Amino acid sequence: MKLRKARPLEKKRAKISKSDVDAWFDSFEAFLIAKDLANKPAQIWNCDETGFDMQGQAGSVIGPADKKEAPYGVLPGSREHVTVLPCFNACGQCIPPYFLFPGMRVPVTYNSVEGGVEGCFL
């Protein structure tokens, strides 16, 4: 056994039961059949936004055991954050990830699917 930090989980997600998950997948399967996508995994895509703090993480520190609050780890003052949007299909193919940098504008000539799966277009 190893002591680890707990990851946050929203209360509504913690309350989901196996029957809730099974019902969702049954509904999703019915949707795929209704839309004639059940045997076309190259047409089923998923995107998920994630972000990164460019300053890093404080990590673990050693401090006095009699203190209730954790000691501070000093970080640089910047709060720069980069957001990434990766997209994959059910075959495992991907399009190039979309990056969002603070204070930057996308050039009008940017093509977000250039270099992606054959047949991608805007």
Residue pairs with C-beta under 8 A, 6 or more apart in sequence:
29 38
31 37
32 38
32 44
37 43
37 44
41 89
41 90
41 91
42 89
42 90
42 91
42 93
42 117
43 89
44 89
44 90
45 87
45 88
45 89
45 90
46 87
46 88
46 89
46 90
47 85
47 86
47 87
48 85
48 86
49 83
49 84
49 85
50 83
50 84
50 86
51 81
51 82
51 83
51 84
52 81
52 82
52 84
53 79
53 80
53 81
54 78
54 80
54 81
54 82
55 75
55 76
55 78
55 79
55 80
56 75
58 72
58 73
58 75
59 73
61 70
61 71
61 72
61 73
62 71
63 70
63 71
64 71
80 102
81 102
82 99
82 100
82 101
82 102
83 99
83 100
84 97
84 98
84 99
84 100
85 97
85 98
85 99
85 100
86 94
86 97
87 94
87 95
87 97
87 98
88 94
89 117
93 117
94 116
94 117
95 112
95 113
95 116
95 117
95 120
96 112
96 113
96 114
96 115
96 116
98 112
111 122
112 122
113 120
113 121
113 122
